[in-house]
């Protein structure tokens, strides 16, 4: 039992370092394309929709708030996620199929 727990801790630590930023300048967007037309939509709802389309898990803390208006046709879902992040000065960290959306470290509070 003890050896199994140690193995699990090592595996967890190894995957924690696999985290990367989704919205790098050189990112090639390959997600399923979406048509999205929303006005003053809560970004939590927009990210929930994008998570469904991209079949990924998305985590947004309560301090990430805002509204967004989008009218997009045939845009990859991951590009939409990065566009919303850019408008609201957010960062999206990827670890496996989990996306963690947070405020950028240098972003000012609203």
N, C-alpha and C positions, 0 to 999 in steps of 0.2 A: 504494500500500500504506500509506503513512504517513497519508494522509487518512482511510482506513478505520479505522485504529487510533484516531485522535483522535476520530472519530465514535462509535466504540464506547465509549470512555471517557466521553464526554459523555452518552451514553444511559444508561450504568450509573450515573453520578452522579445523573442526573435521577430514575431510579427508586428510588434509595436514599432519597430524601426522601419517597417515597410511602408510607412505613411508617406504620401506625396501630395503635392498641391495639384488640384484638378485644372486650374486656370493659368497655367504657365503661358508665356507669350508664344512658345513654339508648339503648343498643344494642337493636335489634329483632332477635330471633333468627329466622332464616328457613331454617335448614338442614333436611335430611331428618330426620324423626322416628325415634327409636330406642327400643327397649325394652332396658333394661340391668339385669341382676341379677348383681352380682359381690360376692364377699366377700374382703376383704384382697388385692385385686388390685394388682399393681405399676402405678404410674401410667404408666410407659413403655408397658406393654401396653395400657392403657386409651386413651392418646393414639394409639397405632398403630391401634387399632380405629376410633377417631373419624376419623382421617385417611382410612381406607378408606371409611367411610360418607360423609364430606364431600368425598371426592375432592380432598383437599389434601395437601400435603407438610408434615410436622411434624418439627421439629428440637428435640430435648431434650438439653442437655448432661449429662454424667455426674454433675454435682453436684446435679441435680434428681432427688431420690429420694423414695420414700414409697409407702405403700399406701393404698387407698381402698376403702370398701364403699359400693355404690350399689344402690338398687332403684328404678328409674325406668321409667315407662311413657309412651310417646308424647311424648317430650321432644326438641326439636330438638338435633342433635348439637353445634351451636356453643354452645348453652346448657349442655349437659353439660360441654363443655370449659371454659367459664368457671366453672362450679360447682366442678369439681375444682381449678381454678386458685385460686379464692377460699379453699378449704379449706386448701390448701398454701401460701398466700401467694405465688402465682406471677403473672407477667405474660405475656400472649400478644401479641406484635407480629405484624402481618400485612403482608406485602409480596407482592402478587400472590396466587399460590396457595401461598405458603410461610408457615407459622406457626412462629414462634420462641418457645418456651416457656422462660422464665428465672425465676430468683428475683427477687422485687421488691427494689429497691435498699435499702429500709428494713427488709427481713425479716432476722431474726436467724438465724444458722446453727444447725443442729440439733446 
